[in-house]
Amino acid sequence: MPVLSSLSAVFSACPPPTSTPTFSTSSSEETPTHKITDVGTTAYRPPELLFGHRAYTTSLDIWAAGCVLAETLTTPLTPLPAYRTLFDPGPLGSDLALIQSIFKTLGTPQEREGGKGTEWPEARTFPDWGKMQFHVYEGRKWEEVLPGAGEEARDLVGKLVRYESGERLSARE
């Protein structure tokens, strides 16, 4: 059964929640544009958080779901010592190691058109964007990142794990 059909069957069997659960560790004074940035397990944190973006949405959960999906496609039933996350934050869970791993996989984002790398227009608005220069990596094709995964599954991961948060699939989609 194709991955998307399997996922559709699982999700259609679950009724939608009647309210949105809140798992925030921040205070009630947190505003939509000034949220905490230390959320989520390091390997699953989207790049906008790594550059200090505080006005994030549920698209950060979509990024994390895409990472988990990619891992299930590449390492099914792998014992824990050999298990690898899609993006590697290194042995200490470093944000810089995670950024490098994301850049090596998706390509180093660039602010302007042309040149090497991948475009990421919203990065200009992040408080920590542009404070450091990074090596420019070319993005890898999902066929290389997810060998053995079907085209439909790779396409889904590519729609979930992308720089521009507004272009990621929504949970509703």
Backbone as JSON Lines, residues from 0, in Angstrom:
{"i":0,"aa":"M","n":[0.85,-1.17,0.0],"ca":[0.0,0.0,0.0],"c":[0.9,1.24,0.0]}
{"i":1,"aa":"P","n":[0.69,2.21,-0.84],"ca":[1.51,3.42,-0.87],"c":[1.47,4.16,0.45]}
{"i":2,"aa":"V","n":[2.54,4.87,0.75],"ca":[2.66,5.6,2.01],"c":[1.51,6.56,2.22]}
{"i":3,"aa":"L","n":[1.17,7.37,1.22],"ca":[0.12,8.36,1.4],"c":[-1.24,7.71,1.65]}
{"i":4,"aa":"S","n":[-1.5,6.6,0.98],"ca":[-2.76,5.91,1.21],"c":[-2.82,5.38,2.63]}
{"i":5,"aa":"S","n":[-1.69,4.84,3.12],"ca":[-1.63,4.33,4.49],"c":[-1.85,5.45,5.48]}
{"i":6,"aa":"L","n":[-1.18,6.59,5.26],"ca":[-1.34,7.73,6.16],"c":[-2.76,8.26,6.13]}
{"i":7,"aa":"S","n":[-3.35,8.32,4.94],"ca":[-4.72,8.8,4.83],"c":[-5.67,7.91,5.6]}
{"i":8,"aa":"A","n":[-5.46,6.61,5.53],"ca":[-6.32,5.68,6.24],"c":[-6.21,5.88,7.75]}
{"i":9,"aa":"V","n":[-4.99,6.09,8.23],"ca":[-4.78,6.31,9.66],"c":[-5.44,7.6,10.11]}
{"i":10,"aa":"F","n":[-5.19,8.69,9.38],"ca":[-5.72,9.98,9.78],"c":[-7.24,10.07,9.62]}
{"i":11,"aa":"S","n":[-7.8,9.42,8.6],"ca":[-9.24,9.49,8.42],"c":[-9.97,8.68,9.49]}
{"i":12,"aa":"A","n":[-9.31,7.72,10.11],"ca":[-9.92,6.93,11.17],"c":[-9.96,7.68,12.49]}
{"i":13,"aa":"C","n":[-9.16,8.76,12.6],"ca":[-9.09,9.55,13.84],"c":[-9.98,10.78,13.7]}
{"i":14,"aa":"P","n":[-10.91,10.96,14.62],"ca":[-11.74,12.18,14.54],"c":[-10.89,13.41,14.86]}
{"i":15,"aa":"P","n":[-11.21,14.54,14.27],"ca":[-10.45,15.76,14.55],"c":[-10.68,16.21,15.99]}
{"i":16,"aa":"P","n":[-9.69,16.85,16.6],"ca":[-9.88,17.33,17.98],"c":[-10.93,18.43,18.03]}
{"i":17,"aa":"T","n":[-11.59,18.52,19.17],"ca":[-12.61,19.56,19.33],"c":[-11.98,20.87,19.79]}
{"i":18,"aa":"S","n":[-10.76,20.8,20.29],"ca":[-10.04,22.02,20.66],"c":[-8.57,21.79,20.39]}
{"i":19,"aa":"T","n":[-7.81,22.86,20.35],"ca":[-6.39,22.76,20.09],"c":[-5.64,22.61,21.4]}
{"i":20,"aa":"P","n":[-4.9,21.5,21.58],"ca":[-4.15,21.33,22.82],"c":[-2.99,22.32,22.88]}
{"i":21,"aa":"T","n":[-2.62,22.72,24.08],"ca":[-1.51,23.63,24.27],"c":[-0.45,22.94,25.1]}
{"i":22,"aa":"F","n":[0.77,22.88,24.6],"ca":[1.85,22.23,25.3],"c":[2.96,23.23,25.63]}
{"i":23,"aa":"S","n":[2.66,24.49,25.61],"ca":[3.64,25.55,25.79],"c":[4.24,25.5,27.19]}
{"i":24,"aa":"T","n":[5.55,25.75,27.27],"ca":[6.23,25.84,28.55],"c":[6.44,27.29,28.94]}
{"i":25,"aa":"S","n":[5.95,28.19,28.12],"ca":[6.16,29.61,28.39],"c":[5.04,30.18,29.24]}
{"i":26,"aa":"S","n":[5.23,31.41,29.66],"ca":[4.24,32.06,30.51],"c":[3.05,32.52,29.69]}
{"i":27,"aa":"S","n":[2.01,32.93,30.39],"ca":[0.81,33.42,29.71],"c":[1.06,34.77,29.05]}
{"i":28,"aa":"E","n":[2.22,35.4,29.34],"ca":[2.55,36.68,28.74],"c":[3.16,36.53,27.34]}
{"i":29,"aa":"E","n":[3.35,35.31,26.89],"ca":[3.95,35.08,25.58],"c":[3.0,35.58,24.49]}
{"i":30,"aa":"T","n":[3.5,36.42,23.61],"ca":[2.67,36.93,22.53],"c":[2.94,36.13,21.26]}
{"i":31,"aa":"P","n":[2.06,36.19,20.28],"ca":[2.27,35.43,19.05],"c":[3.56,35.77,18.31]}
{"i":32,"aa":"T","n":[4.11,36.95,18.54],"ca":[5.34,37.33,17.82],"c":[6.58,37.26,18.71]}
{"i":33,"aa":"H","n":[6.42,36.86,19.96],"ca":[7.57,36.78,20.86],"c":[7.53,35.49,21.68]}
{"i":34,"aa":"K","n":[7.47,34.39,21.0],"ca":[7.44,33.08,21.64],"c":[8.85,32.64,21.99]}
{"i":35,"aa":"I","n":[8.96,31.62,22.84],"ca":[10.27,31.08,23.17],"c":[10.82,30.34,21.96]}
{"i":36,"aa":"T","n":[12.14,30.27,21.84],"ca":[12.74,29.58,20.7],"c":[13.31,28.22,21.09]}
{"i":37,"aa":"D","n":[13.36,27.92,22.37],"ca":[13.91,26.64,22.81],"c":[12.77,25.63,22.94]}
{"i":38,"aa":"V","n":[12.21,25.27,21.79],"ca":[11.11,24.31,21.76],"c":[11.51,23.11,20.92]}
{"i":39,"aa":"G","n":[10.99,21.97,21.27],"ca":[11.23,20.77,20.47],"c":[12.57,20.11,20.73]}
{"i":40,"aa":"T","n":[12.67,18.87,20.32],"ca":[13.91,18.11,20.4],"c":[14.86,18.65,19.35]}
{"i":41,"aa":"T","n":[16.11,18.83,19.7],"ca":[17.08,19.52,18.85],"c":[17.06,19.04,17.4]}
{"i":42,"aa":"A","n":[17.11,17.75,17.16],"ca":[17.22,17.23,15.79],"c":[15.99,17.55,14.94]}
{"i":43,"aa":"Y","n":[14.89,17.94,15.58],"ca":[13.64,18.19,14.86],"c":[13.27,19.67,14.82]}
{"i":44,"aa":"R","n":[14.16,20.52,15.28],"ca":[13.88,21.96,15.28],"c":[14.05,22.51,13.88]}
{"i":45,"aa":"P","n":[13.08,23.3,13.41],"ca":[13.18,23.86,12.06],"c":[14.19,25.01,12.04]}
{"i":46,"aa":"P","n":[14.71,25.32,10.87],"ca":[15.77,26.33,10.78],"c":[15.35,27.72,11.24]}
{"i":47,"aa":"E","n":[14.09,28.08,11.11],"ca":[13.68,29.42,11.55],"c":[13.9,29.62,13.05]}
{"i":48,"aa":"L","n":[13.71,28.55,13.84],"ca":[13.98,28.65,15.28],"c":[15.47,28.83,15.55]}
{"i":49,"aa":"L","n":[16.29,28.19,14.75],"ca":[17.74,28.26,14.94],"c":[18.28,29.66,14.66]}
{"i":50,"aa":"F","n":[17.51,30.46,13.94],"ca":[17.92,31.83,13.64],"c":[17.08,32.85,14.42]}
{"i":51,"aa":"G","n":[16.48,32.4,15.54],"ca":[15.83,33.31,16.47],"c":[14.44,33.79,16.13]}
{"i":52,"aa":"H","n":[13.78,33.15,15.17],"ca":[12.42,33.58,14.79],"c":[11.46,33.24,15.93]}
{"i":53,"aa":"R","n":[10.7,34.22,16.39],"ca":[9.8,34.03,17.52],"c":[8.32,34.1,17.13]}
{"i":54,"aa":"A","n":[8.03,34.33,15.89],"ca":[6.63,34.42,15.45],"c":[6.25,33.18,14.67]}
{"i":55,"aa":"Y","n":[6.74,32.04,15.12],"ca":[6.49,30.79,14.4],"c":[5.06,30.3,14.57]}
{"i":56,"aa":"T","n":[4.71,29.37,13.7],"ca":[3.36,28.79,13.71],"c":[3.48,27.27,13.85]}
{"i":57,"aa":"T","n":[2.39,26.59,13.6],"ca":[2.41,25.13,13.67],"c":[3.27,24.52,12.55]}
{"i":58,"aa":"S","n":[3.77,25.35,11.65],"ca":[4.64,24.82,10.59],"c":[5.91,24.21,11.18]}
{"i":59,"aa":"L","n":[6.27,24.58,12.4],"ca":[7.44,23.95,13.03],"c":[7.13,22.48,13.33]}
{"i":60,"aa":"D","n":[5.88,22.18,13.65],"ca":[5.48,20.79,13.86],"c":[5.47,20.01,12.55]}
{"i":61,"aa":"I","n":[5.13,20.69,11.47],"ca":[5.12,20.05,10.16],"c":[6.54,19.66,9.77]}
{"i":62,"aa":"W","n":[7.51,20.57,10.02],"ca":[8.92,20.26,9.78],"c":[9.32,19.0,10.55]}
{"i":63,"aa":"A","n":[8.99,18.97,11.84],"ca":[9.35,17.84,12.68],"c":[8.71,16.54,12.18]}
{"i":64,"aa":"A","n":[7.44,16.62,11.77],"ca":[6.76,15.44,11.24],"c":[7.45,14.94,9.97]}
{"i":65,"aa":"G","n":[7.88,15.87,9.12],"ca":[8.6,15.49,7.91],"c":[9.91,14.8,8.22]}
{"i":66,"aa":"C","n":[10.61,15.28,9.25],"ca":[11.87,14.65,9.67],"c":[11.61,13.22,10.15]}
{"i":67,"aa":"V","n":[10.57,13.05,10.96],"ca":[10.24,11.72,11.47],"c":[9.85,10.79,10.32]}
{"i":68,"aa":"L","n":[9.03,11.29,9.4],"ca":[8.64,10.49,8.24],"c":[9.88,10.06,7.45]}
{"i":69,"aa":"A","n":[10.79,10.98,7.2],"ca":[12.0,10.66,6.45],"c":[12.8,9.58,7.17]}
{"i":70,"aa":"E","n":[12.89,9.67,8.47],"ca":[13.63,8.67,9.23],"c":[12.99,7.29,9.14]}
{"i":71,"aa":"T","n":[11.67,7.24,9.16],"ca":[11.0,5.94,9.07],"c":[11.19,5.32,7.7]}
{"i":72,"aa":"L","n":[11.39,6.17,6.69],"ca":[11.59,5.66,5.34],"c":[13.0,5.15,5.12]}
{"i":73,"aa":"T","n":[13.96,5.66,5.9],"ca":[15.36,5.27,5.69],"c":[15.87,4.26,6.69]}
{"i":74,"aa":"T","n":[15.28,4.22,7.87],"ca":[15.79,3.31,8.9],"c":[14.67,2.53,9.58]}
{"i":75,"aa":"P","n":[13.85,1.81,8.82],"ca":[12.77,1.07,9.46],"c":[13.33,-0.04,10.36]}
{"i":76,"aa":"L","n":[12.8,-0.11,11.56],"ca":[13.17,-1.15,12.53],"c":[14.67,-1.2,12.83]}
{"i":77,"aa":"T","n":[15.33,-0.05,12.79],"ca":[16.75,0.01,13.11],"c":[16.91,0.11,14.62]}
{"i":78,"aa":"P","n":[17.79,-0.72,15.19],"ca":[18.02,-0.62,16.64],"c":[18.56,0.76,17.01]}
{"i":79,"aa":"L","n":[18.29,1.19,18.24],"ca":[18.66,2.54,18.67],"c":[20.13,2.92,18.47]}
{"i":80,"aa":"P","n":[21.1,2.09,18.77],"ca":[22.49,2.57,18.57],"c":[22.8,2.95,17.12]}
{"i":81,"aa":"A","n":[22.12,2.32,16.16],"ca":[22.39,2.59,14.75],"c":[21.41,3.61,14.16]}
{"i":82,"aa":"Y","n":[20.42,4.01,14.93],"ca":[19.39,4.92,14.44],"c":[19.98,6.29,14.17]}
{"i":83,"aa":"R","n":[19.58,6.91,13.05],"ca":[20.06,8.25,12.69],"c":[18.89,9.15,12.4]}
{"i":84,"aa":"T","n":[18.99,10.37,12.88],"ca":[17.97,11.37,12.56],"c":[18.26,11.93,11.18]}
{"i":85,"aa":"L","n":[17.28,12.55,10.55],"ca":[17.47,13.13,9.23],"c":[18.55,14.2,9.27]}
{"i":86,"aa":"F","n":[18.52,15.05,10.3],"ca":[19.53,16.1,10.46],"c":[20.26,15.83,11.77]}
{"i":87,"aa":"D","n":[21.58,15.94,11.74],"ca":[22.43,15.55,12.86],"c":[22.89,16.76,13.67]}
{"i":88,"aa":"P","n":[22.42,16.88,14.93],"ca":[22.87,17.99,15.77],"c":[24.18,17.69,16.48]}
{"i":89,"aa":"G","n":[24.81,16.57,16.13],"ca":[26.07,16.21,16.78],"c":[25.84,15.61,18.16]}
{"i":90,"aa":"P","n":[26.92,15.12,18.77],"ca":[26.78,14.43,20.05],"c":[26.31,15.32,21.2]}
{"i":91,"aa":"L","n":[26.5,16.64,21.07],"ca":[26.11,17.56,22.14],"c":[24.79,18.27,21.86]}
{"i":92,"aa":"G","n":[24.16,17.99,20.74],"ca":[22.9,18.66,20.39],"c":[23.1,20.12,20.07]}
{"i":93,"aa":"S","n":[24.14,20.42,19.33],"ca":[24.51,21.79,19.0],"c":[23.64,22.37,17.89]}
{"i":94,"aa":"D","n":[23.19,23.62,18.08],"ca":[22.42,24.31,17.04],"c":[23.28,24.52,15.79]}
{"i":95,"aa":"L","n":[24.57,24.83,15.97],"ca":[25.44,25.05,14.8],"c":[25.65,23.76,14.02]}
{"i":96,"aa":"A","n":[25.81,22.64,14.72],"ca":[25.95,21.35,14.02],"c":[24.66,21.03,13.27]}
{"i":97,"aa":"L","n":[23.53,21.34,13.88],"ca":[22.23,21.09,13.23],"c":[22.08,21.96,11.99]}
{"i":98,"aa":"I","n":[22.45,23.24,12.09],"ca":[22.38,24.13,10.94],"c":[23.25,23.59,9.8]}
{"i":99,"aa":"Q","n":[24.46,23.17,10.12],"ca":[25.35,22.64,9.09],"c":[24.75,21.39,8.44]}
{"i":100,"aa":"S","n":[24.18,20.51,9.24],"ca":[23.57,19.3,8.7],"c":[22.38,19.63,7.79]}
{"i":101,"aa":"I","n":[21.56,20.59,8.19],"ca":[20.43,21.01,7.35],"c":[20.95,21.59,6.04]}
{"i":102,"aa":"F","n":[21.97,22.45,6.13],"ca":[22.53,23.08,4.93],"c":[23.15,22.05,4.0]}
{"i":103,"aa":"K","n":[23.84,21.06,4.56],"ca":[24.46,20.01,3.73],"c":[23.4,19.2,2.99]}
{"i":104,"aa":"T","n":[22.23,19.06,3.59],"ca":[21.16,18.27,2.99],"c":[20.31,19.09,2.02]}
{"i":105,"aa":"L","n":[19.82,20.24,2.47],"ca":[18.9,21.05,1.67],"c":[19.6,22.11,0.82]}
{"i":106,"aa":"G","n":[20.86,22.36,1.1],"ca":[21.6,23.43,0.45],"c":[21.63,24.65,1.34]}
{"i":107,"aa":"T","n":[22.7,25.41,1.27],"ca":[22.8,26.63,2.07],"c":[21.87,27.68,1.49]}
{"i":108,"aa":"P","n":[20.97,28.21,2.29],"ca":[20.04,29.21,1.77],"c":[20.75,30.53,1.48]}
{"i":109,"aa":"Q","n":[20.26,31.21,0.47],"ca":[20.79,32.52,0.07],"c":[19.66,33.53,0.14]}
{"i":110,"aa":"E","n":[19.99,34.76,0.45],"ca":[18.96,35.8,0.52],"c":[18.54,36.29,-0.86]}
{"i":111,"aa":"R","n":[19.48,36.35,-1.79],"ca":[19.16,36.95,-3.09],"c":[19.08,35.89,-4.18]}
{"i":112,"aa":"E","n":[18.5,36.26,-5.28],"ca":[18.36,35.35,-6.41],"c":[19.71,35.09,-7.05]}
{"i":113,"aa":"G","n":[19.82,33.93,-7.65],"ca":[21.04,33.57,-8.38],"c":[22.1,33.0,-7.47]}
{"i":114,"aa":"G","n":[23.18,32.54,-8.05],"ca":[24.29,31.98,-7.28],"c":[23.97,30.59,-6.78]}
{"i":115,"aa":"K","n":[24.92,30.05,-6.02],"ca":[24.75,28.73,-5.44],"c":[23.81,28.79,-4.24]}
{"i":116,"aa":"G","n":[23.29,27.66,-3.89],"ca":[22.46,27.58,-2.7],"c":[20.98,27.57,-3.01]}
{"i":117,"aa":"T","n":[20.2,27.68,-1.97],"ca":[18.75,27.62,-2.02],"c":[18.19,28.93,-1.52]}
{"i":118,"aa":"E","n":[17.15,29.42,-2.15],"ca":[16.55,30.68,-1.7],"c":[15.68,30.46,-0.47]}
{"i":119,"aa":"W","n":[15.71,31.48,0.41],"ca":[14.92,31.44,1.63],"c":[14.56,32.87,2.01]}
{"i":120,"aa":"P","n":[13.61,33.49,1.3],"ca":[13.29,34.9,1.49],"c":[12.93,35.3,2.92]}
{"i":121,"aa":"E","n":[12.17,34.47,3.64],"ca":[11.73,34.87,4.97],"c":[12.89,34.97,5.96]}
{"i":122,"aa":"A","n":[14.04,34.39,5.64],"ca":[15.19,34.43,6.55],"c":[15.64,35.86,6.84]}
{"i":123,"aa":"R","n":[15.42,36.76,5.91],"ca":[15.81,38.17,6.11],"c":[15.18,38.77,7.36]}
{"i":124,"aa":"T","n":[14.03,38.24,7.77],"ca":[13.3,38.8,8.91],"c":[13.74,38.2,10.25]}
{"i":125,"aa":"F","n":[14.61,37.2,10.23],"ca":[15.0,36.53,11.47],"c":[16.1,37.32,12.18]}
{"i":126,"aa":"P","n":[16.0,37.49,13.49],"ca":[16.97,38.32,14.21],"c":[18.41,37.83,14.12]}
{"i":127,"aa":"D","n":[18.62,36.53,14.01],"ca":[19.99,36.02,14.0],"c":[20.5,35.66,12.6]}
{"i":128,"aa":"W","n":[19.7,35.92,11.58],"ca":[20.13,35.64,10.21],"c":[21.16,36.69,9.79]}
{"i":129,"aa":"G","n":[22.22,36.24,9.17],"ca":[23.24,37.15,8.68],"c":[24.33,37.48,9.69]}
{"i":130,"aa":"K","n":[24.24,36.95,10.9],"ca":[25.26,37.22,11.91],"c":[26.52,36.39,11.67]}
{"i":131,"aa":"M","n":[26.37,35.3,10.93],"ca":[27.51,34.42,10.62],"c":[27.47,34.11,9.13]}
{"i":132,"aa":"Q","n":[28.62,33.81,8.59],"ca":[28.67,33.34,7.21],"c":[28.88,31.84,7.25]}
{"i":133,"aa":"F","n":[28.2,31.15,6.36],"ca":[28.28,29.69,6.31],"c":[28.84,29.25,4.96]}
{"i":134,"aa":"H","n":[29.48,28.1,4.98],"ca":[29.93,27.49,3.73],"c":[28.7,27.25,2.87]}
{"i":135,"aa":"V","n":[28.82,27.46,1.59],"ca":[27.69,27.26,0.68],"c":[27.71,25.81,0.17]}
{"i":136,"aa":"Y","n":[26.69,25.08,0.56],"ca":[26.52,23.69,0.12],"c":[25.42,23.65,-0.92]}
{"i":137,"aa":"E","n":[25.58,22.8,-1.9],"ca":[24.51,22.52,-2.86],"c":[23.54,21.55,-2.19]}
{"i":138,"aa":"G","n":[22.27,21.72,-2.43],"ca":[21.29,20.81,-1.87],"c":[21.38,19.44,-2.52]}
{"i":139,"aa":"R","n":[21.05,18.43,-1.77],"ca":[21.03,17.06,-2.3],"c":[19.61,16.73,-2.74]}
{"i":140,"aa":"K","n":[19.49,15.87,-3.71],"ca":[18.17,15.43,-4.18],"c":[17.6,14.45,-3.15]}
{"i":141,"aa":"W","n":[16.26,14.48,-3.02],"ca":[15.62,13.58,-2.06],"c":[15.88,12.11,-2.41]}
{"i":142,"aa":"E","n":[16.1,11.81,-3.69],"ca":[16.43,10.43,-4.08],"c":[17.72,9.97,-3.41]}
{"i":143,"aa":"E","n":[18.66,10.89,-3.24],"ca":[19.93,10.58,-2.59],"c":[19.78,10.53,-1.07]}
{"i":144,"aa":"V","n":[18.98,11.43,-0.53],"ca":[18.78,11.5,0.92],"c":[17.95,10.32,1.41]}
{"i":145,"aa":"L","n":[16.95,9.92,0.61],"ca":[16.03,8.85,0.99],"c":[16.1,7.69,0.0]}
{"i":146,"aa":"P","n":[17.25,7.04,-0.1],"ca":[17.37,5.95,-1.07],"c":[16.4,4.81,-0.73]}
{"i":147,"aa":"G","n":[15.77,4.3,-1.73],"ca":[14.84,3.2,-1.52],"c":[13.41,3.64,-1.23]}
{"i":148,"aa":"A","n":[13.22,4.91,-0.91],"ca":[11.85,5.41,-0.66],"c":[11.18,5.67,-2.0]}
{"i":149,"aa":"G","n":[9.89,5.46,-2.06],"ca":[9.15,5.7,-3.29],"c":[9.03,7.18,-3.61]}
{"i":150,"aa":"E","n":[8.72,7.47,-4.86],"ca":[8.61,8.85,-5.31],"c":[7.55,9.64,-4.53]}
{"i":151,"aa":"E","n":[6.42,9.01,-4.27],"ca":[5.34,9.67,-3.55],"c":[5.77,10.03,-2.12]}
{"i":152,"aa":"A","n":[6.48,9.14,-1.47],"ca":[6.97,9.38,-0.11],"c":[8.02,10.49,-0.1]}
{"i":153,"aa":"R","n":[8.95,10.46,-1.05],"ca":[9.97,11.52,-1.14],"c":[9.32,12.88,-1.4]}
{"i":154,"aa":"D","n":[8.3,12.89,-2.25],"ca":[7.6,14.13,-2.56],"c":[6.93,14.69,-1.3]}
{"i":155,"aa":"L","n":[6.32,13.82,-0.51],"ca":[5.68,14.25,0.73],"c":[6.71,14.83,1.69]}
{"i":156,"aa":"V","n":[7.83,14.16,1.88],"ca":[8.88,14.69,2.76],"c":[9.34,16.05,2.27]}
{"i":157,"aa":"G","n":[9.52,16.2,0.97],"ca":[9.96,17.47,0.39],"c":[8.96,18.6,0.61]}
{"i":158,"aa":"K","n":[7.69,18.25,0.74],"ca":[6.66,19.28,1.0],"c":[6.56,19.63,2.48]}
{"i":159,"aa":"L","n":[7.08,18.77,3.33],"ca":[7.05,19.01,4.77],"c":[8.35,19.65,5.26]}
{"i":160,"aa":"V","n":[9.47,19.21,4.7],"ca":[10.79,19.68,5.13],"c":[11.31,20.64,4.07]}
{"i":161,"aa":"R","n":[11.0,21.91,4.25],"ca":[11.46,22.96,3.34],"c":[11.7,24.22,4.15]}
{"i":162,"aa":"Y","n":[12.61,25.04,3.65],"ca":[12.98,26.25,4.38],"c":[11.81,27.19,4.62]}
{"i":163,"aa":"E","n":[11.16,27.61,3.57],"ca":[10.12,28.63,3.67],"c":[8.93,28.03,4.43]}
{"i":164,"aa":"S","n":[8.72,28.46,5.67],"ca":[7.71,27.83,6.52],"c":[6.29,27.96,5.95]}
{"i":165,"aa":"G","n":[6.01,29.04,5.26],"ca":[4.68,29.23,4.68],"c":[4.41,28.33,3.49]}
{"i":166,"aa":"E","n":[5.44,27.69,2.95],"ca":[5.28,26.79,1.82],"c":[5.17,25.33,2.24]}
{"i":167,"aa":"R","n":[5.37,25.04,3.52],"ca":[5.22,23.66,4.0],"c":[3.74,23.3,3.96]}
{"i":168,"aa":"L","n":[3.47,22.02,3.77],"ca":[2.08,21.58,3.84],"c":[1.53,21.94,5.21]}
{"i":169,"aa":"S","n":[0.26,22.18,5.28],"ca":[-0.37,22.4,6.58],"c":[-0.91,21.06,7.08]}
{"i":170,"aa":"A","n":[-1.24,21.0,8.34],"ca":[-1.82,19.78,8.89],"c":[-3.14,19.46,8.2]}
{"i":171,"aa":"R","n":[-3.89,20.47,7.83],"ca":[-5.17,20.28,7.16],"c":[-4.97,19.64,5.78]}
{"i":172,"aa":"E","n":[-3.89,20.03,5.09],"ca":[-3.62,19.48,3.76],"c":[-3.21,18.03,3.86]}
